[in-house]
Amino acid sequence: MTMFAVVLAAVAAFGYAFGARLQHGAVHDTISGRGLGVRNQLRLVRNTRWLLGLICLGSGTVLHALALGFAPLSVVQPLGVLALPITVLLNSGGNAGELGKLPRSTIVAVLMSGGGVAAFVFLAVRSATPTSVTSEAAVTAVQLVTVAVLVFGVVALLSRRSVRCVAYASGCAVAYGLVSLLLRAVSQQVTSGKLAEVQLWLLLAMVVAVLVGGWLLQHAYASGPPDLAVACLTVIDPLVAVGLGIGLLGEADAVGTPTAAAEVVCAAIACAGVFALARYHPDNRSGVAPTVTEDNDRRVTSIDSS
């Protein structure tokens, strides 16, 4: 069943990538430099592209939830990193000719992130121990994540440009990492036939985390390119989820030292590939792409000058 869960999580990554691509485009087309206030967020709800992106994200979340019911958190969650190379290919591969124009650094980064995750999952499948999510562990996770999200939110409000995008996306990733742990708790009860024993507060906490994470993600899309937002998600989300699985659930208690060391190396390679993708992707060669507001200001300045 573990390999089945790996396949489900990999397909879910495609849903995340397509959803991120669609919603990022919708945010920039709809907002057009007016800021992401409440009124403009309501306009997004009526945008067809944004809704299609939401459907892709929702489908990926459902598949991810099913995967968490069949395999340890530390095995399923890292597969989310596959969404980044898929997003890069989507952004660079608008037509067949563009795929051949990807710089060597981007190709190497894709291989690093994908290969690192594949090796990590291979090792984790052979060594990780499935554990149950207790109520005490879930409460502790909620408390830790709440503090972390608030910190990232404050950093985003006090920052500009790329730092703001990173802070918003990081806060979203932390919230989504908590969702994965709570989903595993609920999935374990559902798949074991204990539907009546599912605690309502777990479902409520998941809903709140999804809404907060989604709100932060839209702000990240409005502050920078999709590659940067997805890069933060695919690095921090798995790290948070795996950290919770190891620290609170004890999923790595039976892992030997050599295996643990190899997993750390694989994770480091995958993370390096992710950061390289965000740094050296053609759209980010000169740094982070300008936000909608900055781009609008430049157009206005150009018109005035002429």
C-alpha positions in Angstrom: 0.0 0.0 0.0 3.0 2.3 0.5 3.9 2.3 -3.2 0.2 3.0 -4.0 0.4 6.0 -1.7 3.5 7.2 -3.4 1.8 7.1 -6.8 -1.2 9.0 -5.4 1.1 11.7 -3.9 3.0 12.0 -7.2 -0.3 12.6 -9.2 -1.3 15.1 -6.5 1.9 17.1 -7.2 0.7 17.5 -10.8 -2.6 19.0 -9.5 -0.7 21.4 -7.3 1.5 22.5 -10.2 -1.4 23.1 -12.6 -3.4 24.8 -9.9 -0.5 27.2 -9.0 0.0 28.1 -12.7 -3.6 28.8 -13.3 -4.2 30.8 -10.1 -1.0 32.9 -10.4 -2.1 34.0 -13.9 -5.6 34.7 -12.6 -4.3 36.8 -9.7 -2.2 39.0 -12.0 -4.8 39.3 -14.7 -7.6 40.2 -12.3 -5.7 42.5 -9.8 -3.7 44.5 -12.4 -1.9 46.6 -9.8 -4.9 47.4 -7.6 -3.7 45.4 -4.6 -5.1 42.2 -3.1 -7.8 43.7 -0.9 -11.1 42.1 0.0 -13.0 43.4 -3.0 -10.4 42.2 -5.4 -10.2 38.8 -3.8 -14.0 38.6 -4.3 -13.3 39.3 -8.0 -11.0 36.3 -8.1 -13.8 34.0 -7.0 -15.6 34.9 -10.3 -12.6 34.3 -12.4 -12.8 31.1 -14.4 -9.1 30.5 -14.5 -8.8 30.9 -10.8 -11.7 28.5 -10.2 -10.1 25.9 -12.5 -6.9 26.3 -10.5 -8.8 25.8 -7.3 -10.3 22.6 -8.7 -6.8 21.3 -9.6 -5.5 22.2 -6.1 -8.6 20.5 -4.5 -8.1 17.4 -6.5 -4.5 17.2 -5.6 -5.4 17.7 -1.9 -7.9 14.8 -2.0 -5.3 12.5 -3.6 -2.7 13.6 -1.1 -5.1 12.9 1.8 -5.8 9.4 0.5 -2.0 8.8 0.2 -1.6 9.9 3.9 -4.0 7.2 4.9 -1.8 4.5 3.4 1.7 5.6 4.2 3.8 7.4 6.8 3.8 11.2 6.7 7.6 11.3 6.1 7.1 9.2 2.9 4.2 11.0 1.4 4.9 14.6 2.1 8.3 15.0 0.4 6.7 14.0 -2.9 5.1 17.5 -3.0 8.5 18.9 -4.2 7.7 17.4 -7.6 5.3 20.3 -8.1 8.2 22.7 -8.6 9.9 21.1 -11.6 6.5 20.6 -13.1 5.7 24.3 -12.6 9.0 25.3 -14.2 8.3 23.2 -17.2 4.8 24.6 -17.5 6.1 28.1 -17.4 9.0 27.5 -19.8 7.2 25.0 -22.1 4.4 27.0 -23.6 5.4 25.4 -26.9 7.6 22.5 -28.0 10.4 24.8 -29.1 10.7 26.5 -25.7 11.4 23.2 -23.9 14.7 23.0 -25.8 15.7 26.5 -24.7 15.8 25.7 -21.0 19.3 26.6 -19.7 21.5 23.8 -18.4 21.3 25.1 -14.9 17.5 24.7 -14.9 17.8 21.1 -16.2 20.4 20.2 -13.6 18.2 21.8 -10.9 15.2 19.8 -12.0 17.2 16.6 -11.9 18.6 17.4 -8.5 15.1 18.1 -7.0 13.4 15.2 -8.6 16.3 12.7 -8.1 16.8 13.8 -4.5 13.2 13.3 -3.6 13.0 10.0 -5.4 16.1 8.7 -3.5 14.7 10.0 -0.2 11.3 8.3 -0.8 13.1 5.0 -1.7 15.0 5.1 1.6 12.0 6.2 3.6 9.7 3.5 2.2 12.2 0.9 3.5 12.7 2.4 6.9 9.9 4.7 8.1 7.5 3.3 10.7 3.8 4.2 10.4 2.5 5.7 13.6 -0.9 7.0 14.9 -1.5 10.7 15.4 -2.6 11.2 19.0 -4.8 14.1 20.1 -1.9 15.5 22.2 0.4 15.5 19.2 -2.2 17.2 17.1 -2.8 20.0 19.7 1.0 20.6 20.0 1.3 20.8 16.2 -1.5 23.4 16.0 0.1 25.5 18.6 3.6 25.4 17.0 2.2 26.2 13.5 0.0 29.0 14.7 3.1 30.8 16.1 5.1 30.2 13.0 2.4 31.5 10.7 2.0 34.7 12.7 5.8 35.2 12.6 5.8 34.9 8.8 2.8 37.1 8.5 4.5 39.9 10.4 7.7 39.5 8.3 5.6 39.8 5.1 3.9 42.9 6.3 7.2 44.6 7.1 9.0 43.4 3.9 8.9 44.3 0.2 9.3 42.5 -3.1 10.9 39.0 -3.0 11.1 38.8 0.7 7.4 39.5 1.0 6.7 36.7 -1.5 8.9 34.3 0.3 7.3 35.2 3.7 3.8 34.8 2.5 4.6 31.5 0.7 6.4 30.2 3.7 3.5 31.0 6.0 1.2 29.1 3.6 3.7 26.2 3.5 3.7 25.9 7.3 -0.1 25.9 7.4 -0.3 23.2 4.7 2.3 21.1 6.6 -0.1 21.1 9.5 -3.0 20.2 7.2 -1.0 17.1 6.2 -0.6 15.9 9.8 -4.3 16.5 10.6 -5.3 14.8 7.3 -3.3 11.8 8.4 -5.1 11.7 11.7 -8.5 11.8 10.1 -7.5 9.4 7.3 -6.3 6.8 9.8 -9.7 6.9 11.6 -11.7 6.8 8.3 -9.7 4.0 6.7 -9.9 1.9 9.9 -13.7 2.1 9.9 -13.9 4.6 12.9 -15.7 7.4 11.1 -17.9 8.0 14.1 -14.7 8.7 16.2 -13.4 11.5 14.0 -12.9 14.5 16.2 -14.7 17.6 14.9 -12.0 20.0 16.1 -9.5 18.3 13.7 -11.8 19.0 10.8 -12.3 22.6 11.9 -8.5 23.1 12.4 -8.0 21.7 8.9 -10.5 24.1 7.4 -8.9 27.1 9.1 -5.4 26.1 8.1 -6.5 25.6 4.5 -8.2 29.0 4.4 -5.3 30.9 6.0 -2.8 29.1 3.8 -4.8 29.8 0.7 -5.1 33.5 1.6 -1.4 33.8 2.2 -0.7 32.0 -1.1 -2.7 34.5 -3.1 -0.7 37.3 -1.6 2.5 35.4 -2.5 1.3 35.1 -6.1 0.6 38.8 -6.2 4.1 39.6 -4.8 6.3 37.4 -7.1 6.6 34.8 -9.8 4.9 31.3 -9.4 8.3 29.6 -9.4 9.4 31.4 -6.2 6.1 30.8 -4.4 6.0 27.1 -5.4 9.7 26.8 -4.4 9.0 27.9 -0.9 6.0 25.6 -0.7 7.8 22.6 -1.9 10.7 23.1 0.5 9.1 24.2 3.7 5.8 22.2 3.5 7.7 18.8 3.4 10.2 20.0 6.0 7.4 21.0 8.4 5.4 17.8 7.8 8.4 15.5 8.1 9.6 17.4 11.2 6.2 17.0 12.8 6.2 13.3 11.8 9.6 12.7 13.3 9.4 15.0 16.3 5.8 14.4 17.4 4.9 11.1 16.0 8.3 9.2 16.2 8.2 7.9 12.6 12.0 7.7 12.5 12.6 6.0 15.8 13.5 2.7 14.0 15.7 4.3 11.3 19.4 3.4 11.5 22.2 6.0 11.5 23.5 5.2 8.0 20.0 5.4 6.5 19.2 8.6 8.4 22.4 10.2 7.1 21.6 9.1 3.5 18.1 10.6 3.8 19.6 13.9 5.0 22.0 14.0 2.0 19.1 13.3 -0.4 16.9 16.0 1.2 19.8 18.5 1.0 20.3 17.7 -2.7 16.5 18.1 -3.3 16.5 21.4 -1.4 19.5 22.7 -3.3 17.8 21.8 -6.6 14.7 23.7 -5.5 16.6 26.8 -4.6 18.5 26.6 -7.9 15.3 26.4 -9.8 14.0 29.5 -8.1 17.3 31.3 -8.6 18.3 30.3 -12.2 15.0 29.9 -13.9 15.0 32.1 -17.1 12.2 34.3 -15.6 14.3 35.0 -12.5 17.7 35.6 -14.0 17.7 39.2 -13.0 16.2 38.4 -9.6 12.6 38.0 -8.6 10.1 39.0 -11.3 8.5 42.4 -10.6 5.2 42.3 -8.8 2.0 43.4 -10.5 2.1 46.8 -8.7 5.7 47.4 -9.7 5.1 46.4 -13.3 2.0 48.7 -13.5 4.1 51.6 -12.1 6.7 51.1 -14.7 4.1 51.2 -17.5 2.6 54.4 -16.1 6.1 56.0 -15.9 6.8 55.0 -19.5 3.6 56.5 -20.7 4.2 59.8 -18.8 7.7 60.0 -20.2 6.5 59.6 -23.8 
